[in-house]
Amino acid sequence: MRGAPRSGKVRTATAADVDTLFDIRTSVRENYMARAELAAIGVTPASVSAILQGSGRAWIAWLERQAVAFSMADAARATVFAMFVRPDFEGRGLGRRLLTEAERWLFAQGCREIWLTTGTDAIRAQGFYRHLGWTETGLAENGEIRFVKRHG
């Protein structure tokens, strides 16, 4: 059933949650990558743990006693660099809640302008970001679409 989250909870992730983050990340249909593909670009449990213990933070959404979505941000780079929702839990407002957490945190860290990228074929994600006030600024160096949001 789609609609507002029922009994949903969002909490800050810790290094102990890294396997859960990878489980969610590899469950998606859009922008899917297997663990081996992620490792090939440097996204490993060790690198994610290092980010969480450094300038980054992640949030996990729980619904129906299951970790179903997460977002990650890095204040040193002023970016939201990950946001994924398990397919069976899409459309329940969890992505919006997680993105809002990341935005608030980045702005509270002193970032005046934050950014993110998404694939050129990720049409749903592009609409989602635009709907939430993000502005497309062109292509990033990696060929993905770059969005920005300014504080205030």
C-alpha positions in Angstrom: 0.0 0.0 0.0 1.4 3.4 -1.0 1.0 6.5 1.0 2.5 8.0 4.2 4.9 5.8 6.1 3.2 3.6 8.7 5.2 3.2 11.9 8.3 4.3 10.1 11.4 5.4 11.9 14.5 7.1 10.7 17.7 6.9 12.7 21.3 7.8 12.1 23.4 4.8 10.9 26.6 3.7 12.4 29.5 1.5 11.2 27.6 -1.5 12.6 24.9 -0.8 9.9 27.3 -1.0 6.9 26.1 -4.5 5.8 22.5 -3.3 6.0 23.3 -0.4 3.8 24.9 -2.7 1.2 21.9 -5.0 1.4 19.5 -2.1 0.7 21.8 -0.7 -2.0 21.9 -4.0 -3.9 18.2 -4.6 -3.7 17.2 -1.7 -6.0 16.1 -2.0 -9.6 17.0 1.5 -10.8 20.7 2.3 -10.7 21.5 -1.3 -9.6 25.0 -2.3 -8.9 26.2 -5.6 -7.4 28.7 -5.7 -4.6 31.6 -6.5 -7.0 30.7 -3.5 -9.2 30.6 -1.3 -6.1 33.9 -2.6 -5.0 35.4 -1.9 -8.4 34.6 1.8 -8.0 35.9 1.9 -4.4 32.6 1.5 -2.5 33.5 -1.2 0.0 32.4 -1.9 3.6 35.8 -0.3 4.7 35.3 2.8 2.6 31.7 3.3 3.8 32.8 2.8 7.5 35.6 5.4 7.0 33.1 7.9 5.6 30.7 7.3 8.6 33.6 7.8 11.0 34.8 10.9 9.2 32.9 13.8 7.5 29.9 11.7 6.5 26.7 10.5 7.9 24.0 8.1 6.9 20.3 7.6 7.9 18.3 4.4 7.8 14.5 4.2 7.5 12.8 1.3 9.2 9.3 0.2 8.3 7.5 -3.0 9.3 10.5 -3.9 11.4 12.8 -4.0 8.4 15.5 -1.6 7.2 14.1 -0.4 3.9 15.9 2.7 2.8 19.0 4.9 3.5 20.7 8.1 2.5 24.3 9.2 2.9 25.9 12.6 2.9 29.4 14.0 3.1 29.8 17.5 4.7 33.4 17.9 3.5 32.1 17.6 -0.1 28.7 19.2 0.6 27.0 16.3 -1.2 24.2 13.7 -0.8 25.9 10.8 -2.5 23.5 7.9 -1.8 19.8 7.4 -1.4 18.2 4.0 -2.0 14.8 2.5 -1.2 13.9 -1.2 -1.5 11.5 -1.6 -4.4 8.7 -3.0 -2.3 8.8 0.1 -0.1 8.9 2.9 -2.7 6.2 5.5 -2.8 5.7 5.7 1.0 7.5 9.0 1.6 10.7 7.4 3.0 13.0 8.8 0.3 11.6 12.3 1.0 12.2 11.9 4.8 15.8 10.6 4.2 16.7 13.3 1.8 15.3 15.9 4.2 17.5 14.5 7.0 20.6 14.7 4.7 19.7 18.3 3.6 19.2 19.5 7.2 22.4 17.9 8.4 24.5 19.3 5.5 23.1 22.8 6.0 23.6 22.5 9.8 27.3 21.7 9.0 27.6 25.1 7.4 27.2 24.0 3.8 25.5 26.9 1.9 25.0 24.9 -1.4 24.7 21.2 -1.6 24.7 18.9 -4.6 24.0 15.4 -5.8 24.1 13.5 -9.1 21.9 10.9 -10.7 22.0 8.9 -13.9 20.8 10.4 -17.1 18.5 7.3 -17.4 17.1 7.8 -13.9 14.0 9.6 -15.0 12.0 9.0 -11.8 14.9 10.2 -9.6 15.3 13.3 -11.6 11.6 14.2 -11.2 11.8 13.4 -7.5 14.7 15.8 -6.9 13.1 18.6 -9.0 9.9 18.1 -7.0 11.8 18.6 -3.7 13.4 21.9 -4.8 16.6 20.7 -6.4 17.8 22.6 -9.5 19.5 20.8 -12.4 22.8 22.4 -13.3 24.0 20.2 -16.2 26.2 17.2 -16.4 28.9 16.3 -13.8 32.3 15.1 -14.8 31.1 11.5 -14.5 28.3 12.1 -17.1 25.5 12.1 -14.5 23.0 14.9 -14.1 24.1 17.3 -11.3 21.5 19.0 -9.1 22.1 21.7 -6.5 20.1 23.1 -3.6 20.9 26.3 -1.7 20.3 27.0 1.9 17.6 29.6 2.7 
